[in-house]
């Protein structure tokens, strides 16, 4: 009886254990991080997004045949969280559209998500959240941590670190001018007629030469080019053109002497002015002119040309009356160089009489390192409000100060004055890139051909799109912080350091990037010196460095800790 009781007790206990085990197998128990991993780990900012792929597995006999589990990657930061893409899985007995997970074998899973980046995410944690039901009843499962933090070095590239496109001035220190007048001759004659040398055109030309010669801001030299028309034969025209040149030169030199000026005079003559003949003919309305032009192209020999043209008797009559008389001339050319204001003269006028500076002089003066750019551009917008360039360039100043809202206001004003201006379109594209509106940015950049620094703007676009190789290529030889970021993310650290060394005026970001290069190349001393320099220029970078995954392995270094405390 006693033996029988013990046997019964053992059977009962075994049955209870088996029942309990069976009951547990039907529940959804919490999973651990051992089952999941993230790629990349830590997470990394790519363009404006933080992409991640979580690979994992539902273990054998875990997934109840009647369960539905929605798994969502969740990024938690500073008391906030952002949910990624949810994935729904279901047991073998569930009628639904989820991915079926076999109970006996379990199954691997891959969850892809992307989070729009904000700076606070640099210090963050990635979890998987499980929203589960079993036969319609909610099952509470805890979140499972997958990885820590976001490497956000790409965020250091920005519009304010870019070199914006400048709307150029058209200032020329020396402006070259040409002023012409003609003295005409009677056919087969070389004497100067009073009606010609006293004409209003010649009188105005002589006055211009006189004034240029006596002006300290101008230089002048004179050219005399004498011609004979193509008719009349080469030998006759040779002597005729030579006499016309000599008579004209003697006349001008005598006239210059009376006026007490002595400009340089250079003279030449052309026996038969076929080039002038062709130009006048092409511009004329003479009937059958195409026939004469064909003769010119067919016969290079002057005598043959003249004979063939004269054979076209009807046309030649028109030529003799309208074209040929204009070729019997001496052309007077005054080559004048107008010497613009020096930098010193502009500076003096800026201080004493701003109104004496022209638009182009003001735009040029603003580019001088010693000038007050903001004040000059502001004054220029007041004096010349309809010219877009000063508005654009004022926007550049605010962009480089990091005041993107103010920059946008000035760029918009410039665009309203000149919608097709390449520089302004490039700069509006820069702002669109910075805000993540790449489609709009590409529209602007499509109208920015020829803008200065356009390749840098394209480099930033490729950076923000996560194409680091293309970005590095677009920046070319540019020595900017953004170009250095591109090389760092492309893992070309020696090139990145060369760029940073070549930046003329290094700011806090330049030093911070140099610290990142040092960290990635295991140069602890470089991390210390460059972080110290960066924090001296911008104390807010101390807090950033403390949470920056680029420096996590150096935080135990006492020298680094001393800089960051």
C-alpha positions as CSV (number, residue, x, y, z in Angstrom):
1,X,0.0,0.0,0.0
2,X,2.8,2.3,0.9
3,X,4.7,1.4,-2.3
4,X,1.7,2.0,-4.3
5,X,1.3,5.5,-2.8
6,X,4.9,6.4,-3.5
7,X,4.5,5.4,-7.1
8,X,1.3,7.4,-7.5
9,X,3.0,10.4,-5.9
10,X,5.9,10.2,-8.4
11,X,3.6,9.9,-11.3
12,X,1.6,12.9,-10.1
13,X,4.7,15.0,-9.7
14,X,6.0,14.1,-13.1
15,X,2.6,15.0,-14.7
16,X,2.7,18.4,-12.9
17,X,6.2,19.2,-14.2
18,X,5.3,18.2,-17.7
19,X,2.1,20.3,-17.6
20,X,4.0,23.3,-16.2
21,X,6.6,23.0,-19.0
22,X,3.9,22.7,-21.6
23,X,2.2,25.8,-20.2
24,X,5.4,27.8,-20.2
25,X,6.1,26.9,-23.8
26,X,2.8,28.6,-24.7
27,X,3.8,31.9,-23.2
28,X,5.8,34.8,-24.7
29,X,8.8,35.3,-22.4
30,X,11.0,38.4,-22.5
31,X,13.9,38.3,-25.0
32,X,17.4,39.6,-24.3
33,X,19.8,41.6,-26.3
34,X,21.8,38.4,-26.9
35,X,19.4,37.7,-29.8
36,X,19.9,41.0,-31.6
37,X,22.6,43.1,-33.1
38,X,22.7,46.4,-35.1
39,X,24.6,47.4,-38.3
40,X,26.3,49.7,-38.0
41,X,27.1,49.7,-34.3
42,X,27.2,52.3,-33.1
43,X,24.7,54.0,-35.4
44,X,26.0,56.5,-37.9
45,X,24.6,59.7,-39.4
46,X,24.4,59.4,-43.2
47,X,23.3,62.6,-44.8
48,X,20.4,63.7,-42.7
49,X,19.3,60.2,-41.7
50,X,20.4,57.5,-39.2
51,X,19.9,54.2,-41.0
52,X,20.1,50.9,-39.2
53,X,19.6,47.2,-39.8
54,X,18.8,45.1,-36.8
55,X,19.5,41.4,-37.3
56,X,18.2,38.9,-34.9
57,X,16.4,35.6,-34.3
58,X,13.2,34.4,-32.6
59,X,14.6,31.3,-30.8
60,X,13.2,27.8,-31.1
61,X,9.8,27.1,-29.5
62,X,9.5,30.8,-28.4
63,X,6.9,32.0,-30.9
64,X,3.5,30.8,-29.9
65,X,1.4,29.5,-32.8
66,X,-1.4,31.9,-31.7
67,X,0.7,35.0,-31.1
68,X,1.1,38.2,-33.1
69,X,4.2,40.3,-32.3
70,X,4.9,43.8,-33.8
71,X,8.5,44.7,-33.4
72,X,9.6,48.4,-33.8
73,X,13.1,49.8,-33.5
74,X,12.9,52.8,-31.2
75,X,15.6,55.4,-30.7
76,X,15.6,57.0,-27.3
77,X,17.3,60.3,-26.4
78,X,17.0,63.0,-23.8
79,X,13.6,61.8,-22.6
80,X,12.3,61.5,-26.1
81,X,11.9,58.7,-28.5
82,X,11.5,58.2,-32.2
83,X,9.9,55.0,-33.6
84,X,11.3,53.4,-36.8
85,X,9.6,51.0,-39.2
86,X,7.4,48.4,-37.4
87,X,7.5,44.7,-38.6
88,X,4.7,42.3,-37.8
89,X,5.3,38.6,-37.1
90,X,2.7,35.9,-36.4
91,X,2.4,32.3,-35.3
92,X,1.5,29.4,-37.5
93,X,-2.2,29.4,-36.5
94,X,-2.9,33.1,-37.0
95,X,-4.8,34.2,-40.1
96,X,-3.2,37.5,-41.0
97,X,-0.6,39.3,-43.2
98,X,2.4,39.1,-40.9
99,X,5.6,37.2,-41.4
100,X,5.0,33.6,-40.1
101,X,7.5,32.4,-37.6
102,X,7.6,28.6,-37.1
103,X,7.3,27.5,-33.5
104,X,9.7,24.6,-33.5
105,X,12.6,26.1,-35.4
106,X,12.1,29.9,-34.8
107,X,13.5,32.2,-37.6
108,X,16.0,34.9,-38.3
109,X,14.7,38.5,-38.7
110,X,16.1,41.7,-40.3
111,X,14.5,45.0,-39.4
112,X,15.5,48.1,-41.4
113,X,14.8,51.6,-40.2
114,X,15.9,55.1,-40.6
115,X,15.6,58.0,-38.2
116,X,15.7,61.7,-39.1
117,X,18.6,63.1,-37.2
118,X,18.6,65.8,-34.5
119,X,21.7,66.7,-32.6
120,X,20.4,65.3,-29.3
121,X,20.5,61.8,-30.8
122,X,24.3,61.8,-30.5
123,X,23.7,60.5,-27.0
124,X,21.0,57.9,-27.5
125,X,20.1,54.2,-27.2
126,X,18.4,51.9,-29.8
127,X,15.8,49.5,-28.5
128,X,13.4,47.0,-30.0
129,X,9.8,47.4,-28.8
130,X,7.5,44.3,-28.7
131,X,3.8,44.9,-29.0
132,X,2.4,41.3,-28.6
133,X,-1.0,39.6,-28.3
134,X,-1.8,36.0,-27.6
135,X,-5.2,34.9,-28.8
136,X,-6.2,38.6,-28.9
137,X,-5.0,39.3,-25.4
138,X,-2.2,41.8,-24.9
139,X,1.1,40.4,-23.6
140,X,3.5,42.9,-21.9
141,X,7.1,42.4,-23.0
142,X,10.0,44.8,-22.1
143,X,12.0,46.8,-24.7
144,X,15.3,45.2,-25.6
145,X,18.4,47.4,-25.9
146,X,20.4,46.8,-29.1
147,X,23.2,49.5,-29.1
148,X,24.3,52.9,-27.9
149,X,24.7,56.3,-29.5
150,X,25.0,57.9,-33.0
151,X,28.2,58.9,-34.6
152,X,27.3,62.2,-36.1
153,X,30.5,63.5,-37.6
154,X,28.6,64.1,-40.9
155,X,26.5,66.7,-39.1
156,X,29.6,68.9,-38.8
157,X,29.2,69.7,-42.5
158,X,26.8,72.6,-43.0
159,X,25.9,75.6,-45.1
160,X,27.5,77.9,-42.6
161,X,30.8,76.1,-43.1
162,X,30.5,76.5,-46.9
163,X,32.0,79.1,-49.2
164,X,28.9,80.8,-50.7
165,X,28.8,82.1,-54.3
166,X,29.7,85.8,-54.6
167,X,27.9,88.0,-57.1
168,X,31.0,89.6,-58.9
169,X,31.8,93.2,-59.5
170,X,32.8,94.4,-62.9
171,X,35.4,96.8,-61.7
172,X,38.5,97.2,-63.9
173,X,41.5,99.0,-62.8
174,X,42.3,99.9,-66.4
175,X,39.5,100.2,-69.0
176,X,40.5,100.1,-72.6
177,X,38.5,102.2,-75.0
178,X,38.7,102.7,-78.8
179,X,37.4,105.8,-80.5
180,X,37.3,106.0,-84.4
181,X,36.8,108.7,-87.0
182,X,37.1,108.5,-90.8
183,X,38.6,110.9,-93.3
184,X,37.3,110.1,-96.8
185,X,39.0,110.7,-100.2
186,X,37.9,111.2,-103.7
187,X,38.5,108.3,-106.1
188,X,42.2,108.1,-107.1
189,X,43.1,111.1,-105.0
190,X,45.1,111.5,-101.7
191,X,44.7,115.2,-100.9
192,X,42.8,116.1,-97.7
193,X,39.6,118.0,-98.2
194,X,38.6,120.7,-95.7
195,X,35.1,119.3,-95.6
196,X,36.6,116.1,-94.2
197,X,39.2,117.3,-91.8
198,X,36.7,119.9,-90.4
199,X,33.8,117.5,-90.0
200,X,32.1,117.2,-86.7
201,X,33.3,113.6,-86.3
202,X,36.9,114.5,-86.7
203,X,36.6,117.5,-84.5
204,X,35.0,115.4,-81.7
205,X,37.8,112.8,-82.1
206,X,40.5,115.4,-81.8
207,X,38.9,116.8,-78.7
208,X,38.8,113.4,-77.1
209,X,42.5,112.8,-77.8
210,X,43.3,116.2,-76.4
211,X,41.4,115.6,-73.2
212,X,42.7,112.1,-72.7
213,X,46.3,113.3,-73.2
214,X,45.9,116.0,-70.5
215,X,44.1,113.7,-68.0
216,X,46.3,112.0,-65.4
217,X,43.8,109.2,-65.2
218,X,44.1,108.4,-68.9
219,X,46.7,107.4,-71.5
220,X,46.2,107.7,-75.2
221,X,48.0,106.6,-78.4
222,X,46.8,107.1,-82.0
223,X,46.7,104.7,-85.0
224,X,46.3,105.9,-88.6
225,X,45.1,103.2,-91.1
226,X,44.9,104.4,-94.7
227,X,43.2,102.5,-97.4
228,X,42.4,102.4,-101.1
229,X,39.3,100.7,-102.5
230,X,39.9,97.3,-104.3
231,X,39.2,98.8,-107.8
232,X,42.0,100.4,-109.7
233,X,44.7,97.8,-109.7
234,X,47.3,96.8,-107.1
235,X,50.2,99.2,-108.1
236,X,48.0,102.2,-108.4
237,X,46.3,101.5,-105.1
238,X,49.6,100.9,-103.3
239,X,50.9,104.4,-104.0
240,X,47.5,105.9,-103.4
241,X,47.1,104.3,-100.0
242,X,50.7,105.3,-99.0
243,X,50.1,109.0,-99.9
244,X,46.8,109.0,-98.0
245,X,48.6,107.7,-94.9
246,X,51.4,110.3,-95.2
247,X,49.1,113.2,-95.7
248,X,46.9,112.2,-92.8
249,X,49.9,111.6,-90.5
250,X,51.4,115.0,-91.4
251,X,48.0,116.7,-90.8
252,X,47.5,115.1,-87.4
253,X,51.0,115.8,-86.1
254,X,50.8,119.4,-87.1
255,X,47.4,119.7,-85.4
256,X,48.6,118.0,-82.3
257,X,51.6,120.4,-82.1
258,X,49.2,123.4,-82.3
259,X,47.3,121.9,-79.4
260,X,50.5,121.3,-77.5
261,X,50.0,117.6,-77.2
262,X,52.3,114.8,-78.3
263,X,50.6,111.4,-78.3
264,X,52.3,108.4,-79.8
265,X,51.2,108.0,-83.5
266,X,51.5,104.7,-85.4
267,X,50.6,104.7,-89.1
268,X,50.1,102.0,-91.7
269,X,48.3,101.6,-95.1
270,X,46.5,98.9,-97.0
271,X,46.6,99.0,-100.8
272,X,43.3,97.1,-101.4
273,X,40.8,96.8,-98.6
274,X,39.2,93.6,-99.4
275,X,38.3,92.9,-95.8
276,X,36.5,96.2,-95.4
277,X,34.8,95.5,-98.8
278,X,33.5,92.2,-97.6
279,X,32.2,93.6,-94.3
280,X,30.3,96.4,-95.9
281,X,28.9,94.1,-98.6
282,X,27.6,91.6,-96.1
283,X,25.9,94.4,-94.2
284,X,24.3,95.9,-97.3
285,X,21.1,95.4,-99.1
286,X,22.7,95.2,-102.6
287,X,20.9,92.8,-104.9
288,X,22.9,89.7,-105.9
289,X,25.4,90.5,-103.1
290,X,25.7,86.7,-102.5
291,X,27.0,86.4,-106.1
292,X,29.8,88.9,-105.3
293,X,30.6,87.1,-102.0
294,X,30.9,83.9,-103.9
295,X,33.5,85.5,-106.2
296,X,35.5,86.6,-103.1
297,X,35.5,83.0,-101.8
298,X,36.4,81.5,-105.1
299,X,39.2,83.8,-106.2
300,X,42.0,84.7,-103.7
301,X,44.0,86.7,-106.4
302,X,43.1,90.4,-106.2
303,X,43.2,91.1,-109.9
304,X,41.0,88.1,-110.7
305,X,38.6,89.2,-108.1
306,X,38.4,92.7,-109.5
307,X,37.9,91.5,-113.1
308,X,35.2,89.0,-112.1
309,X,33.3,91.6,-110.1
310,X,33.4,94.1,-112.9
311,X,32.0,91.5,-115.2
312,X,28.9,91.6,-113.2
313,X,28.1,95.0,-114.6
314,X,24.7,95.6,-112.9
315,X,26.1,94.8,-109.5
316,X,29.3,96.7,-110.0
317,X,27.4,99.9,-110.6
318,X,25.7,99.6,-107.2
319,X,29.1,98.8,-105.6
320,X,30.7,101.8,-107.2
321,X,28.0,104.1,-105.8
322,X,27.5,102.6,-102.3
323,X,30.4,100.5,-101.1
324,X,33.6,101.6,-102.8
325,X,33.5,105.3,-101.7
326,X,33.4,104.2,-98.1
327,X,36.7,102.3,-98.5
328,X,38.7,105.4,-99.8
329,X,39.6,106.6,-96.3
330,X,42.0,107.1,-93.5
331,X,40.7,105.7,-90.2
332,X,41.8,107.5,-87.1
333,X,41.8,105.4,-84.0
334,X,42.4,106.7,-80.4
335,X,43.4,103.9,-78.0
336,X,42.5,105.3,-74.6
337,X,43.2,103.6,-71.3
338,X,41.1,104.8,-68.4
339,X,42.9,104.3,-65.1
340,X,40.5,103.6,-62.3
341,X,40.7,104.6,-58.6
342,X,43.4,102.9,-56.5
343,X,42.5,100.9,-53.4
344,X,43.8,103.8,-51.3
345,X,41.7,106.4,-53.2
346,X,38.6,104.3,-52.7
347,X,39.3,103.9,-49.0
348,X,39.8,107.6,-48.7
349,X,36.5,108.3,-50.5
350,X,34.7,105.8,-48.4
351,X,35.7,107.8,-45.4
352,X,35.0,111.2,-46.8
353,X,32.6,111.0,-49.8
354,X,30.9,107.7,-50.4
355,X,28.7,109.1,-53.1
356,X,31.8,109.5,-55.3
357,X,32.1,105.8,-55.6
358,X,30.4,104.0,-58.5
359,X,28.4,100.8,-58.2
360,X,31.3,98.7,-59.5
361,X,33.8,100.5,-57.3
362,X,31.7,99.8,-54.2
363,X,31.2,96.2,-55.0
364,X,35.0,95.8,-55.5
365,X,35.9,97.9,-52.4
366,X,33.8,95.5,-50.3
367,X,36.1,92.6,-51.3
368,X,39.2,94.3,-49.8
369,X,40.2,92.7,-46.6
370,X,40.5,96.1,-44.9
371,X,37.0,97.2,-45.7
372,X,33.9,96.9,-43.6
373,X,32.0,94.5,-45.9
374,X,28.7,94.7,-44.1
375,X,28.6,98.5,-44.1
376,X,29.8,98.7,-47.7
377,X,27.2,96.2,-49.0
378,X,24.4,97.8,-46.9
379,X,25.2,101.3,-48.3
380,X,25.3,99.8,-51.8
381,X,21.8,98.4,-51.4
382,X,20.6,101.8,-50.4
383,X,22.3,103.7,-53.2
384,X,21.7,101.0,-55.9
385,X,18.6,99.1,-54.6
386,X,17.8,97.5,-57.9
387,X,21.1,95.7,-58.3
388,X,20.9,92.2,-56.9
389,X,24.6,91.8,-56.2
390,X,25.0,93.7,-52.9
391,X,21.9,91.9,-51.6
392,X,23.3,88.5,-52.5
393,X,26.7,89.3,-50.9
394,X,25.1,90.6,-47.7
395,X,23.4,87.3,-47.5
396,X,26.8,85.6,-47.7
397,X,28.0,87.5,-44.7
398,X,25.1,86.3,-42.6
399,X,25.4,82.8,-43.9
400,X,29.0,82.6,-42.7
401,X,28.0,83.9,-39.3
402,X,25.5,81.0,-39.1
403,X,22.5,83.3,-39.3
404,X,20.7,81.3,-42.0
405,X,17.3,83.1,-41.6
406,X,18.8,86.5,-42.2
407,X,20.8,85.1,-45.1
408,X,17.6,83.7,-46.6
409,X,16.0,87.1,-46.5
410,X,18.8,88.7,-48.5
411,X,19.0,85.9,-51.0
412,X,15.3,86.1,-51.6
413,X,15.5,89.8,-52.2
414,X,18.4,89.3,-54.6
415,X,16.4,86.6,-56.4
416,X,13.4,88.9,-56.8
417,X,15.6,91.4,-58.6
418,X,17.4,88.9,-60.7
419,X,15.7,85.5,-60.8
420,X,18.3,84.0,-63.1
421,X,21.4,85.1,-61.2
422,X,23.7,82.1,-60.9
423,X,25.2,83.2,-57.6
424,X,21.9,83.6,-55.9
425,X,20.5,80.4,-57.2
426,X,23.6,78.6,-55.9
427,X,23.2,80.1,-52.5
428,X,19.5,79.3,-52.3
429,X,20.5,75.8,-53.2
430,X,22.9,75.8,-50.3
431,X,20.2,76.7,-47.9
432,X,17.9,74.0,-49.3
433,X,20.6,71.4,-48.9
434,X,21.0,72.5,-45.3
435,X,17.3,72.0,-44.6
436,X,17.3,68.6,-46.2
437,X,15.2,69.6,-49.2
438,X,17.4,68.0,-51.9
439,X,14.9,68.2,-54.7
440,X,14.5,71.9,-54.3
441,X,18.3,72.3,-54.0
442,X,18.8,70.5,-57.3
443,X,16.3,72.9,-59.0
444,X,18.2,75.9,-57.8
445,X,21.6,74.4,-58.7
446,X,20.3,73.6,-62.2
447,X,20.1,77.4,-62.6
448,X,23.5,78.1,-61.0
449,X,25.9,77.3,-63.9
450,X,29.0,79.5,-63.7
451,X,28.5,80.5,-60.1
452,X,31.6,80.8,-58.0
453,X,32.3,78.0,-55.5
454,X,29.5,75.9,-57.1
455,X,31.6,72.7,-56.8
456,X,31.7,73.2,-53.0
457,X,27.9,73.5,-52.9
458,X,27.6,70.3,-54.9
459,X,30.1,68.7,-52.5
460,X,27.8,69.5,-49.6
461,X,24.8,68.1,-51.5
462,X,26.6,64.8,-52.0
463,X,27.7,64.8,-48.3
464,X,24.1,65.3,-47.1
465,X,23.0,62.5,-49.5
466,X,25.5,60.2,-47.9
467,X,27.6,59.8,-51.1
468,X,31.0,60.5,-49.5
469,X,33.2,59.4,-52.4
470,X,31.3,61.7,-54.8
471,X,31.4,64.5,-52.3
472,X,35.2,64.2,-51.8
473,X,35.6,64.4,-55.6
474,X,33.3,67.4,-56.0
475,X,35.3,69.4,-53.4
476,X,38.5,68.9,-55.3
477,X,41.3,71.0,-53.9
478,X,39.0,73.2,-51.7
479,X,40.5,73.8,-48.3
480,X,37.3,74.0,-46.2
481,X,35.9,72.2,-43.2
482,X,33.2,70.6,-45.3
483,X,35.8,69.2,-47.7
484,X,37.6,67.7,-44.6
485,X,34.4,66.1,-43.4
486,X,34.0,64.4,-46.8
487,X,37.5,63.0,-46.6
488,X,37.0,61.8,-43.0
489,X,33.8,60.0,-43.9
490,X,35.5,58.5,-47.0
491,X,38.2,57.3,-44.5
492,X,41.0,59.2,-46.3
493,X,42.5,60.6,-43.1
494,X,45.8,61.9,-44.5
495,X,43.9,63.9,-47.2
496,X,41.6,65.2,-44.5
497,X,44.5,66.4,-42.4
498,X,46.1,68.1,-45.5
499,X,42.9,70.0,-46.1
500,X,42.7,71.1,-42.5
501,X,46.3,72.2,-42.5
502,X,45.6,74.3,-45.6
503,X,42.7,76.2,-44.2
504,X,43.8,79.9,-44.0
505,X,41.6,80.9,-41.1
506,X,40.9,77.9,-38.8
507,X,37.8,78.1,-36.6
508,X,36.6,75.9,-33.8
509,X,35.2,73.3,-36.2
510,X,38.5,73.1,-38.0
511,X,40.2,72.1,-34.7
512,X,37.4,69.7,-33.7
513,X,37.7,67.9,-37.1
514,X,41.5,67.7,-36.6
515,X,40.8,66.0,-33.2
516,X,38.5,63.5,-35.0
517,X,41.3,62.7,-37.5
518,X,43.7,62.2,-34.6
519,X,41.2,59.9,-32.8
520,X,40.6,57.8,-35.9
521,X,44.4,57.4,-36.4
522,X,45.0,56.7,-32.7
523,X,47.0,59.9,-32.0
524,X,46.1,60.7,-28.4
525,X,48.4,63.7,-28.3
526,X,46.6,65.1,-31.4
527,X,43.2,64.5,-29.8
528,X,44.4,66.5,-26.7
529,X,45.9,69.5,-28.6
530,X,43.1,69.8,-31.1
531,X,40.3,69.5,-28.6
532,X,42.0,72.0,-26.4
533,X,42.2,74.4,-29.4
534,X,38.6,73.8,-30.4
535,X,37.2,74.4,-26.9
536,X,39.2,77.6,-26.5
537,X,37.5,78.9,-29.6
538,X,34.0,77.5,-28.7
539,X,33.4,76.3,-25.2
540,X,30.2,74.5,-26.2
541,X,32.3,71.9,-27.9
542,X,33.4,70.5,-24.5
543,X,30.0,69.0,-23.9
544,X,29.8,67.8,-27.5
545,X,33.1,66.0,-27.2
546,X,32.1,64.3,-24.0
547,X,29.2,62.6,-25.8
548,X,30.9,62.2,-29.2
549,X,31.5,58.5,-30.0
550,X,34.6,59.6,-31.9
551,X,36.4,60.2,-28.6
552,X,34.8,57.5,-26.4
553,X,37.9,55.3,-26.2
554,X,40.0,58.3,-25.2
555,X,37.9,59.4,-22.3
556,X,39.9,57.3,-19.9
557,X,43.1,59.1,-21.0
558,X,44.0,61.6,-18.2
559,X,45.1,64.3,-20.6
560,X,41.9,64.1,-22.6
561,X,39.9,64.0,-19.4
562,X,41.7,67.1,-18.2
563,X,40.8,69.0,-21.3
564,X,37.1,68.0,-21.1
565,X,36.5,68.5,-17.4
